[in-house]
Amino acid sequence: MVGSEGGPSFVRPYAVTGGRTASHARLAVEALVTTTDRGWNSLHALVPEYEQVCRMCAEFKSVAEIAALLRVPLGVAGVIVGDLAESGMVAVQQSGTNDAPDLALLERVLIGLRNL
C-alpha cells in the first residue's frame, strides 16, 4: 500500500475492512495462515488485499508476516485474515497454549514485526 508521495497509504486498507481494526476472531500474531482450495478457486472474486493474502499464504505465514508484507497495521491484517477465515478461504492454526514456543517461528514473527 503506497500513497502518492511514496509513503504508506492506510486509507485503502481501512476502506477495505470497513474501518474495522479488530477481527471478530481472536488471532494471535504468531497464528499461521494458509490458503484453502476454496481460496484458490475464488481469487478472481476478491479485492486486491484479500487476493494478495491468499496468494502469499501458499506457504504458511504468520499474521505478523502478512501485516509486514502488505505494509498495513497488524489490526488491519487481522481483520483481512479473519474475514478470509470466516469465509473458508484460509485456514488459521493458532499456537497451542501448552507447547513450548517454536524458536524459528518466533524469529520469523520478530522479523515481520520489525518490518512493520
C-alpha positions as protocol buffer text, in pm:
chain_id: "A"
residue {
  index: 1
  type: MET
  ca { x: 0 y: 0 z: 0 }
}
residue {
  index: 2
  type: VAL
  ca { x: 193 y: 302 z: -121 }
}
residue {
  index: 3
  type: GLY
  ca { x: 48 y: 652 z: -127 }
}
residue {
  index: 4
  type: SER
  ca { x: 103 y: 921 z: -391 }
}
residue {
  index: 5
  type: GLU
  ca { x: 402 y: 1064 z: -202 }
}
residue {
  index: 6
  type: GLY
  ca { x: 573 y: 723 z: -189 }
}
residue {
  index: 7
  type: GLY
  ca { x: 484 y: 662 z: 177 }
}
residue {
  index: 8
  type: PRO
  ca { x: 242 y: 403 z: 303 }
}
residue {
  index: 9
  type: SER
  ca { x: -126 y: 467 z: 241 }
}
residue {
  index: 10
  type: PHE
  ca { x: -356 y: 348 z: 518 }
}
residue {
  index: 11
  type: VAL
  ca { x: -675 y: 475 z: 356 }
}
residue {
  index: 12
  type: ARG
  ca { x: -729 y: 178 z: 123 }
}
residue {
  index: 13
  type: PRO
  ca { x: -686 y: -98 z: 384 }
}
residue {
  index: 14
  type: TYR
  ca { x: -922 y: 75 z: 626 }
}
residue {
  index: 15
  type: ALA
  ca { x: -1174 y: 122 z: 345 }
}
residue {
  index: 16
  type: VAL
  ca { x: -1147 y: -247 z: 255 }
}
residue {
  index: 17
  type: THR
  ca { x: -1207 y: -351 z: 615 }
}
residue {
  index: 18
  type: GLY
  ca { x: -1494 y: -106 z: 660 }
}
residue {
  index: 19
  type: GLY
  ca { x: -1291 y: 87 z: 916 }
}
residue {
  index: 20
  type: ARG
  ca { x: -1256 y: -217 z: 1140 }
}
residue {
  index: 21
  type: THR
  ca { x: -923 y: -256 z: 1317 }
}
residue {
  index: 22
  type: ALA
  ca { x: -1003 y: -571 z: 1511 }
}
residue {
  index: 23
  type: SER
  ca { x: -1114 y: -908 z: 1381 }
}
residue {
  index: 24
  type: HIS
  ca { x: -1421 y: -1090 z: 1508 }
}
residue {
  index: 25
  type: ALA
  ca { x: -1191 y: -1389 z: 1555 }
}
residue {
  index: 26
  type: ARG
  ca { x: -914 y: -1370 z: 1813 }
}
residue {
  index: 27
  type: LEU
  ca { x: -597 y: -1412 z: 1609 }
}
residue {
  index: 28
  type: ALA
  ca { x: -256 y: -1428 z: 1772 }
}
residue {
  index: 29
  type: VAL
  ca { x: 21 y: -1250 z: 1583 }
}
residue {
  index: 30
  type: GLU
  ca { x: 201 y: -1584 z: 1556 }
}
residue {
  index: 31
  type: ALA
  ca { x: -106 y: -1769 z: 1421 }
}
residue {
  index: 32
  type: LEU
  ca { x: -19 y: -1944 z: 1096 }
}
residue {
  index: 33
  type: VAL
  ca { x: -232 y: -1889 z: 787 }
}
residue {
  index: 34
  type: THR
  ca { x: -255 y: -2098 z: 470 }
}
residue {
  index: 35
  type: THR
  ca { x: -484 y: -2073 z: 169 }
}
residue {
  index: 36
  type: THR
  ca { x: -754 y: -2337 z: 126 }
}
residue {
  index: 37
  type: ASP
  ca { x: -878 y: -2483 z: -201 }
}
residue {
  index: 38
  type: ARG
  ca { x: -1179 y: -2254 z: -174 }
}
residue {
  index: 39
  type: GLY
  ca { x: -945 y: -1955 z: -150 }
}
residue {
  index: 40
  type: TRP
  ca { x: -752 y: -2060 z: -460 }
}
residue {
  index: 41
  type: ASN
  ca { x: -1075 y: -2113 z: -652 }
}
residue {
  index: 42
  type: SER
  ca { x: -1209 y: -1769 z: -554 }
}
residue {
  index: 43
  type: LEU
  ca { x: -907 y: -1546 z: -621 }
}
residue {
  index: 44
  type: HIS
  ca { x: -1076 y: -1373 z: -916 }
}
residue {
  index: 45
  type: ALA
  ca { x: -1364 y: -1254 z: -697 }
}
residue {
  index: 46
  type: LEU
  ca { x: -1156 y: -1100 z: -416 }
}
residue {
  index: 47
  type: VAL
  ca { x: -1050 y: -739 z: -361 }
}
residue {
  index: 48
  type: PRO
  ca { x: -674 y: -691 z: -415 }
}
residue {
  index: 49
  type: GLU
  ca { x: -567 y: -708 z: -48 }
}
residue {
  index: 50
  type: TYR
  ca { x: -764 y: -1026 z: 16 }
}
residue {
  index: 51
  type: GLU
  ca { x: -626 y: -1178 z: -306 }
}
residue {
  index: 52
  type: GLN
  ca { x: -272 y: -1085 z: -201 }
}
residue {
  index: 53
  type: VAL
  ca { x: -315 y: -1264 z: 131 }
}
residue {
  index: 54
  type: CYS
  ca { x: -443 y: -1577 z: -41 }
}
residue {
  index: 55
  type: ARG
  ca { x: -150 y: -1573 z: -284 }
}
residue {
  index: 56
  type: MET
  ca { x: 115 y: -1512 z: -18 }
}
residue {
  index: 57
  type: CYS
  ca { x: -27 y: -1788 z: 201 }
}
residue {
  index: 58
  type: ALA
  ca { x: 54 y: -2062 z: -47 }
}
residue {
  index: 59
  type: GLU
  ca { x: 308 y: -2136 z: 225 }
}
residue {
  index: 60
  type: PHE
  ca { x: 232 y: -2076 z: 592 }
}
residue {
  index: 61
  type: LYS
  ca { x: 266 y: -1714 z: 701 }
}
residue {
  index: 62
  type: SER
  ca { x: 203 y: -1566 z: 1042 }
}
residue {
  index: 63
  type: VAL
  ca { x: -44 y: -1281 z: 1086 }
}
residue {
  index: 64
  type: ALA
  ca { x: 252 y: -1055 z: 1171 }
}
residue {
  index: 65
  type: GLU
  ca { x: 429 y: -1151 z: 848 }
}
residue {
  index: 66
  type: ILE
  ca { x: 114 y: -1082 z: 647 }
}
residue {
  index: 67
  type: ALA
  ca { x: 89 y: -735 z: 801 }
}
residue {
  index: 68
  type: ALA
  ca { x: 453 y: -663 z: 720 }
}
residue {
  index: 69
  type: LEU
  ca { x: 426 y: -790 z: 363 }
}
residue {
  index: 70
  type: LEU
  ca { x: 106 y: -594 z: 298 }
}
residue {
  index: 71
  type: ARG
  ca { x: 253 y: -290 z: 476 }
}
residue {
  index: 72
  type: VAL
  ca { x: -60 y: -245 z: 684 }
}
residue {
  index: 73
  type: PRO
  ca { x: -113 y: -221 z: 1061 }
}
residue {
  index: 74
  type: LEU
  ca { x: -144 y: -551 z: 1244 }
}
residue {
  index: 75
  type: GLY
  ca { x: -511 y: -483 z: 1323 }
}
residue {
  index: 76
  type: VAL
  ca { x: -597 y: -441 z: 954 }
}
residue {
  index: 77
  type: ALA
  ca { x: -414 y: -763 z: 864 }
}
residue {
  index: 78
  type: GLY
  ca { x: -605 y: -939 z: 1141 }
}
residue {
  index: 79
  type: VAL
  ca { x: -937 y: -818 z: 1001 }
}
residue {
  index: 80
  type: ILE
  ca { x: -846 y: -935 z: 649 }
}
residue {
  index: 81
  type: VAL
  ca { x: -729 y: -1276 z: 773 }
}
residue {
  index: 82
  type: GLY
  ca { x: -1034 y: -1307 z: 1000 }
}
residue {
  index: 83
  type: ASP
  ca { x: -1269 y: -1229 z: 712 }
}
residue {
  index: 84
  type: LEU
  ca { x: -1094 y: -1480 z: 486 }
}
residue {
  index: 85
  type: ALA
  ca { x: -1104 y: -1744 z: 760 }
}
residue {
  index: 86
  type: GLU
  ca { x: -1476 y: -1688 z: 824 }
}
residue {
  index: 87
  type: SER
  ca { x: -1546 y: -1741 z: 454 }
}
residue {
  index: 88
  type: GLY
  ca { x: -1328 y: -2054 z: 441 }
}
residue {
  index: 89
  type: MET
  ca { x: -1069 y: -1902 z: 207 }
}
residue {
  index: 90
  type: VAL
  ca { x: -781 y: -1952 z: 451 }
}
residue {
  index: 91
  type: ALA
  ca { x: -715 y: -2187 z: 738 }
}
residue {
  index: 92
  type: VAL
  ca { x: -568 y: -2047 z: 1060 }
}
residue {
  index: 93
  type: GLN
  ca { x: -363 y: -2253 z: 1302 }
}
residue {
  index: 94
  type: GLN
  ca { x: -344 y: -2092 z: 1643 }
}
residue {
  index: 95
  type: SER
  ca { x: -44 y: -2179 z: 1854 }
}
residue {
  index: 96
  type: GLY
  ca { x: -101 y: -2426 z: 2136 }
}
residue {
  index: 97
  type: THR
  ca { x: -105 y: -2296 z: 2490 }
}
residue {
  index: 98
  type: ASN
  ca { x: 82 y: -2589 z: 2648 }
}
residue {
  index: 99
  type: ASP
  ca { x: 351 y: -2633 z: 2385 }
}
residue {
  index: 100
  type: ALA
  ca { x: 694 y: -2477 z: 2406 }
}
residue {
  index: 101
  type: PRO
  ca { x: 729 y: -2193 z: 2152 }
}
residue {
  index: 102
  type: ASP
  ca { x: 896 y: -2274 z: 1821 }
}
residue {
  index: 103
  type: LEU
  ca { x: 1206 y: -2053 z: 1812 }
}
residue {
  index: 104
  type: ALA
  ca { x: 1216 y: -2040 z: 1431 }
}
residue {
  index: 105
  type: LEU
  ca { x: 854 y: -1920 z: 1426 }
}
residue {
  index: 106
  type: LEU
  ca { x: 923 y: -1659 z: 1693 }
}
residue {
  index: 107
  type: GLU
  ca { x: 1220 y: -1530 z: 1491 }
}
residue {
  index: 108
  type: ARG
  ca { x: 1002 y: -1502 z: 1179 }
}
residue {
  index: 109
  type: VAL
  ca { x: 736 y: -1314 z: 1376 }
}
residue {
  index: 110
  type: LEU
  ca { x: 1000 y: -1081 z: 1519 }
}
residue {
  index: 111
  type: ILE
  ca { x: 1135 y: -1008 z: 1169 }
}
residue {
  index: 112
  type: GLY
  ca { x: 779 y: -943 z: 1050 }
}
residue {
  index: 113
  type: LEU
  ca { x: 714 y: -705 z: 1337 }
}
residue {
  index: 114
  type: ARG
  ca { x: 1038 y: -518 z: 1272 }
}
residue {
  index: 115
  type: ASN
  ca { x: 932 y: -474 z: 910 }
}
residue {
  index: 116
  type: LEU
  ca { x: 607 y: -304 z: 1013 }
}
